[in-house]
Amino acid sequence: MTRTILFLMSDTGGGHRAACEAIAEAVHHLYPGQFRTIIEDIWTHRTPWPINRLPKTYPWLTGPGLPVWKAMWACSSRLPLHRLVPPLLAPLLANRMVAFLAQVRPDVVVSAHPLMNHLTIRWLRRAGMTCPLVTVITDMVAVHPLWVCPDVSLCLTPTDEARQTALHYGLPPDRVVVCGQPVRLGFSRPAADRETLRQRLGFQAGKPLVLLVGGGEGFGPLDKIARGLNRCTGIQMAVVCGRNQALKARLDAARWDIPVRIFGFVHNMPELMTAADLLVTKAGPGMLAEAFIAGTPVLIYGFIPGQETDNVHYVLRHRAGLYVDTPEAIAAQVQALFRPGNPTLAEMAGNAARLARPNASLEIARQICALAPPVPAEGDDVLRRLQRGMRSRLRSFARRVAVR
């Protein structure tokens, strides 16, 4: 008999789904055939219009609408709005969610989104379910109050700083565990050495490689940054545009003075990250965690205010990278880092490696699966099915009586 783990998330950015997929991969790796994993974007698939359209506004909010996002974050994190939102939303969505939970009948529910915690507790209670709810915080340092629900069975955080914030918001210490940022298992397995990987991937041997990444959606001024790096001497560059096909087309059509490889969405990021001498990226928690595991220093060019602001401070405090916010300054900094005799790059690489938690997904999977009920003996399973069927018939009878 397989047990069911239900992951609740929303595609507001790529990090929430990526975290769930990494944990699910770890579950199946550790316990093959013992668990069924379901990843559900609640807001898109289980809510009515116009609520189901809200995730589509996220790229605008974190792009042209950034001032609106900053105001939303500041208000909701400082004012008691975070206490008002769940009670208002929960009743509106209860019928759909209770029906969905009854259909899935999860043994453990995992929340990987700040809006899923307080709401899910209410929905589980309304559905008459007592299964554990586990929160996996996917923001590296800055923890919004909505992440922290006192009724969850367990809260797993990526850093000690995030744990301290969860404790500050009232979670008891025995229910908050630092596990690290969930990343795919490919990052936890030792890759080949840097030069071997470069040759395998088609890069030039013996020439420093700068990896420029904008996340799954190609966030930020990658075009301008890439053209600025084109003026650097003695380096080669790889640019990962993610799903931003327009950006990839522009860069493919550009003329380059240095060796350049342009990629769209890639599935071999562990290899690219390990092959690179320097990662130029936004301050997304997943990307930073992957860089730490690869021992690759980072040059941060941007961040989403609110949940990513403290990520920049975290990297700077641990001297695992630098923050530079203009394409011109980025190019100048890269040129300086690769100047012969400059020890900064090697120092940052060592510091990045010390922050690494390569087995985070495996540890998170163990914590979650430990809360699942044990597999019942065959006779117990038959009895449980009979009891479930009896409860279903009683509920149906009660509804018919109520209608009359």
N, C-alpha and C positions, 0 to 999 in steps of 0.2 A: 504494500500500500504506500503510495507516494503522498507526501504532505505538500501543501500549497503555501508558497510565499507570495504575497501580493505587494508589489512596489507601486506606490502612488507618487506621481511626479507631474511636472508640466514642462512643455517645451518652450520655456522662457529662457532662451539661450540654450546651448548644447550641453552644459555641464550636468544638469540634473539627470537627463537620460543616460549620458555617458557613465555617470556614477552607478546608476542602477544596473546597466549592462555589465559593468566591471564586477559588481558584487554578485550578480546572477551567474556570471562566468565562474567566479570563485566557488560559489555554492555547488555547481555541477562538477567542478574539478575535485572538490573535497569529498562530496557525497554523491557519486554518480548513481543515477536512477532512484534516488531517495526523495527528491524534491521536484515539484513543478513550480516554475517561476513565471509570474505574469507581471509585465510592466505596463501600467495604464496611465495615459495622460488624461487625468480626470477633467480638467477644465475644457479640453477640446472635445472629448468624446462622451462625457457624461453630464454635461450641463446644457441648459436651453440657451437659445439666442436671447440677448446679445452676449451673455457671459462667455459662451464658447468661442467668441471672437477675440476675447481679451488677450490671449497669448500672442496673437498676430500683431498686437501693438508694441510688443517688447522691442523689436529692432528699431522702431521709430523712437521709442522712449529713451533708448540707450544710444541713439544717434542724434538726429535733428532735434528731438524733443528732450534732450538731456536736462535742461533746466526744470522741466516738469518732473522728471524722474528724481532729481535731487530734492525737490520740494516734497514729493511723495515720501521719499525715504526719511527725510528729516522729521516730517510731521508724524509719520506712523511709528517711528522708533522712539521719539521723545514724548509724545502725547499719549494718553490712554486709548488712542484709536485702535491699537492692537487688541485691546480687550473688547472693543465694540464690534469689530468686523466678524469674528466667528459666530456670535449669537445672532447677528443679522442674516448671515449667509446660510447657516446650517439649516434652518427650517425651509428656506426656499428650494434647497437641493436635496432635502432629506429623502423624499419618495424615490427619486431616481437612484440615489446612492444606496439606500437600504435594499432596493431590488437588486442592484449590482452585487452588493456584498452577499446577499442570499444566494445569488447565482454562483459566485466564485467559491464561497465558504472557505475563506483562507484560514490557515493554521497560525500564521504570523502575518501582520501587516507592517510594511516598512514605508515610512514617509521620507522622501528625499526632496521635499519642497517646504518652505516655511508656512505656506497656506494650508498644508495638509494635516497639521498636527491637532490643533484644537477642534477643527471641523470633524476629522475622522473619529476622534474620541466620541463625539456626540452621535455620529452615524452608527458606530458600533453599538453603543448603548441602545439606540432606538431599534436596531436590528436584533437586540437580545444576544449579542455575541460578546464573549469574554476573552477572545484571543489577544495575545500580546501586541502592542503597538511599539515599534522601534523607530526612533528618529535618527537618521544619518545626516548630520549637518554637512553640507557640501561647500559652505563658505569657509575659507581658510582661517580667518581671524575674526572679522566683524560678524557678530551673531545678532541678527535682528530679533526683537522680542517674540515675534511670531514663531520662531524656531523652537522656543522653549515652552513645552506644555507639562505641567506638573503631574499629569495623569499617565504619561507614557511609561512603559515598562523599563525602557533603556534609552539612553541618548549617547550616540557615538560621535565624537568630535575629531577633527583632523589635527588639531594642535593643542598644546597646553593653554595657550591664550584663549582659544575658543571654549575650552572647558571652564576656565575661570569665569568667563562671561555667563555661561549656562548656570554655574553655581550662584553667581550674583543675582540671576533672575529667579532663583528659588528652587532649583533642582537639588535633591539630596546627593551628596558625594558618591554614594554607592550605586547610583544609577547613571553616572556620567563617566564614560571611559574614553580615553584618547587612543585611537586606532590608526590615525593617519588619513590621508586623502585617498579615496578609492580610485585606482587606476587599473587598466587592463593587465592581465597576467604577463603579457609580452614584455612589460617593463620590469617585472620581477625576475625574469630569467636573464642570466648574463649574456650579453651580446658579444659579437666578435670585437677585436680591438679596433681602434679608430681607423687606422690606415687600411686594414682589411675590409672594413665596411665601406670606406670611400671607393675602393677599387670595385667592390661588388656592386655599388650603386651607380658607378659611372662617373665619379668625381675625380679630379686630378689629384695624384698623390703628392704629398709634400707641400701642399698649398693650403693655408688656413681656410676653413669653411665657415661662413656665417649663414645661419638658418633664420629666415624671416618668416614669422607665422602670425596670422591674425585670428586664430580660432576657426571654428567650423564655418562661420559666416564671412570670413575675411574682414574682420573688424579693423577699423582705423585707416590711417593714410598710408597703406602699404605701397601704393603706387609712388608717392613722393619719397618715402623712405628708401625704396628699392633704387630709384633714380639717384638719390643722394649717395647711397653706398656704391653705385657704379663709378663714382669719382675716386673711390679708395684704390690704392695700389697694393698689389701683392696678395689679394684675397680672391676667393671664389664664393659664389652665393647661391643658395637655394631658397626659393620663395614658395610657400604653401598658401594658396588662395582659398582653400576650403571650397564651399559651394558657390563662391562668388565668381560665376563664369565670365561676367563682364570684365572683372579685374584681370582674370587669367588671359582673356583675349587681348586686352591692352598691353599686358606685359609680354605676351608672346610676339606681338607685333613690334615691340620696341627694339632699338639697336643698343647693344651692350658692348662696353669696352673691357669688361672682365668676364671670366667664365660664369655663366648663369644657367640654372635649371629652374623651370617654372612648373609647378604642380598644381592640380586642383585639389579635390578631397583625397586624402591618402589614408591607407590602412597600415602603413609601415612606419608610423611615427617613432616607435622605439629605435629603429635602425637609423633614421634620419637624425634623431636627437643625439644618439651616441656618436654618430659620425661627425657632428658639428663641434667646432671649437667654441662657438658663441651662439646663444639663442637670443634673437631680437623679437620681443613678444609683448602683448598686453598682459595685464596682471591677473589673468584668469587662474583660479586655484588649481584646476586640473593640469594646465600647461606647466605651471610652476612646480607642482609635485613631480611631474614627469621629468622636468629638467634636473631636479635634485637627485632623482634616482639615477639618471644618466651621468651625473657629475658634470653637467654642462652649465657654466655661468650664464646669467641672464642680463640683458639690457632691456629694461622696461620702457616702452614708449607711450603707454596709455593705460587707463583703468576706468572702470565704471564707478562713479562716485557712490559711496555708501558701502556696498558689499565688497568692493575690491580696493578701496582706499588703504585700508590697513595692511593689505597684502604687500603693497609697495614698502611700507615701513618695516614689515617683517623681513623682507629681502635685504633692505639696507641695514637693518639692525644686526642681522647675522652675516653681513658682508658677503652675500652670495651673488650679488649683482649690483647694477647701477640703474638709476632712473634719469632718462634724458627725454625731453618732451617735444623737440623739434627735429625735422629731418636733417637740417644742417648740423645741428649739434650731435645727432646720432652718428653721422658720417665722420665727424671729427673725433668723436670718442672711440669709434671702432678703429680708426687709423692709429690712434694713440695706444690702444690696447695691444695691437699687433706690432708695435714698434719693438725692434730687437732690444732685449735686456729689460723690458718692462715686466715685473713679476706679478702685476695685478691680476691678470687672467688666471694664472695658475693658483693664486691664493683664493680667488673667488670660486674656482672649480672645487678646491678642497673643502671650502665652507659649504658649498651647495651639497656635496656628497654627504656631509655630516648631518644635513637636515632630512636626508632621504628616509622614507619608510616603504621599502619595496614590497613588503608583505601586507600592506594595509588592507587590501581587498580580501585576502585570506583571513585575516584576523576579524574583520567585520563579518564575513560569512560565518565564521565559527560562533561569534557572539549571537548572531541572529538565529542560527540553527539550534543553538543550545536552548532557546526559548520555545522551540516547537514541541508539541506534545509527543511522547514516545509512540512508536508504531504499536497499535494494539495487537494482542493475540487474535487468532482467527475467530474464536468464539466471541471475544469482546467486540470485534468489528461487526459481526452479525447483529449482536445486541444493540450496538450503537446505531446501526442502520434502521433497526426496528423502532427504536426510540425516536429517531429523527422522523420516520414516516408517521408515527403516532402523533407527534407534535404538529406535523404539517396538516394531518386530517383534523385535529382539534382546532387549529387556527382557521381552517376552511369552514368547519361547522360553526364556529363563533361568528365569522363574517356573515354567513347565511342567516343566522338568528338575528344579528344586528340589522340586516336589511329588512327583515320582516317586522 
